[in-house]
Amino acid sequence: MTLDEQFDDDDDVVMLCPACGDNYLHIPKVGVGTGKNYTEITSSGTDVCKKKPNGFPRVYRGTVVVLTVRCETCLQSHHIIFRFHKGQIVIENEETSTEEWDIWRD
């Protein structure tokens, strides 16, 4: 998955489900990893791990931000991975599984 178009401050860009293309996505989990630690935010709270947790995407050098999304329509879950490498931010998609829906809701 790549984002190669430019958009300005007034544009809204809506993420679509990588599996079915629908736009009804929920965020059950967000993670930030460095070479030594991984911090994960879920509805249960914030957890700082000394190593990658189960279900974490493959190991990367540098910083990685993992946005876990779950689709209302097809119920599939994906890690949307933002990783930094040699001055570029690469966006990737990796299928995963989760039963959770949202970090927080009104």
C-alpha positions as CSV (number, residue, x, y, z in Angstrom):
1,M,0.0,0.0,0.0
2,T,1.4,3.4,-0.9
3,L,0.2,6.9,-0.9
4,D,1.8,8.8,-3.7
5,E,-0.6,11.7,-4.2
6,Q,-0.3,15.0,-2.5
7,F,-3.1,16.6,-0.6
8,D,-3.3,19.9,1.3
9,D,-4.7,20.8,4.8
10,D,-8.2,21.2,3.5
11,D,-8.5,17.7,2.0
12,D,-10.0,14.8,3.8
13,V,-8.5,11.4,2.7
14,V,-10.6,8.4,3.8
15,M,-8.9,5.1,4.4
16,L,-10.6,2.1,2.8
17,C,-10.5,-1.5,3.9
18,P,-7.6,-3.3,2.2
19,A,-9.8,-6.4,1.8
20,C,-13.2,-5.2,0.6
21,G,-12.8,-1.5,-0.1
22,D,-15.4,-0.3,2.3
23,N,-14.8,2.9,4.4
24,Y,-16.3,1.8,7.7
25,L,-13.1,1.0,9.7
26,H,-12.5,1.0,13.5
27,I,-9.2,1.4,15.3
28,P,-8.8,-1.3,18.0
29,K,-5.1,-0.8,18.5
30,V,-2.2,1.5,17.9
31,G,1.4,0.6,18.4
32,V,4.8,2.4,18.1
33,G,8.0,0.5,18.0
34,T,11.6,1.4,18.2
35,G,14.7,-0.8,18.2
36,K,14.3,-1.5,21.9
37,N,10.6,-1.0,22.9
38,Y,7.1,-1.4,21.6
39,T,4.3,0.7,23.0
40,E,0.7,-0.4,22.4
41,I,-2.5,1.4,23.1
42,T,-5.8,-0.6,23.4
43,S,-9.1,-0.2,25.2
44,S,-7.4,-1.8,28.2
45,G,-4.8,1.0,28.4
46,T,-1.1,1.6,27.4
47,D,1.5,-1.1,27.6
48,V,5.3,-0.7,27.0
49,C,7.0,-3.9,26.1
50,K,10.7,-4.7,26.0
51,K,10.1,-7.0,23.0
52,K,7.6,-7.3,20.2
53,P,4.3,-8.7,21.3
54,N,2.5,-11.7,19.7
55,G,0.8,-10.5,16.5
56,F,3.3,-7.7,15.9
57,P,4.3,-7.2,12.3
58,R,7.8,-8.5,11.3
59,V,10.8,-6.7,12.8
60,Y,11.9,-3.4,11.2
61,R,14.9,-1.2,11.6
62,G,14.2,2.3,12.9
63,T,10.7,3.5,14.0
64,V,7.5,1.8,13.1
65,V,3.9,3.0,13.8
66,V,1.2,0.3,13.5
67,L,-2.4,1.2,13.1
68,T,-4.7,-1.8,13.5
69,V,-8.0,-1.4,11.7
70,R,-11.1,-3.7,11.7
71,C,-13.8,-3.4,9.0
72,E,-17.5,-3.3,9.9
73,T,-18.4,-4.9,6.5
74,C,-16.1,-7.8,6.0
75,L,-14.9,-8.1,9.7
76,Q,-11.3,-8.5,8.6
77,S,-8.4,-6.8,10.5
78,H,-5.2,-5.3,9.1
79,H,-2.1,-3.7,10.4
80,I,-1.5,-0.5,8.5
81,I,2.3,-0.1,9.0
82,F,4.1,3.2,8.7
83,R,7.9,2.5,8.8
84,F,10.7,4.9,8.5
85,H,13.8,3.9,6.4
86,K,16.6,6.0,5.0
87,G,14.6,9.3,5.0
88,Q,11.4,7.7,3.6
89,I,8.1,6.7,5.2
90,V,6.8,3.5,3.7
91,I,3.2,2.4,4.2
92,E,2.4,-1.3,4.2
93,N,-0.6,-3.5,4.9
94,E,-0.5,-6.8,6.7
95,E,-3.5,-9.0,7.5
96,T,-4.0,-9.8,11.2
97,S,-6.9,-10.8,13.5
98,T,-8.5,-9.1,16.4
99,E,-11.8,-9.4,18.2
100,E,-11.6,-5.8,19.5
101,W,-13.4,-2.9,17.9
102,D,-12.3,0.5,19.3
103,I,-9.7,2.0,21.6
104,W,-12.3,4.4,22.8
105,R,-15.9,5.4,21.9
106,D,-18.4,8.0,22.9
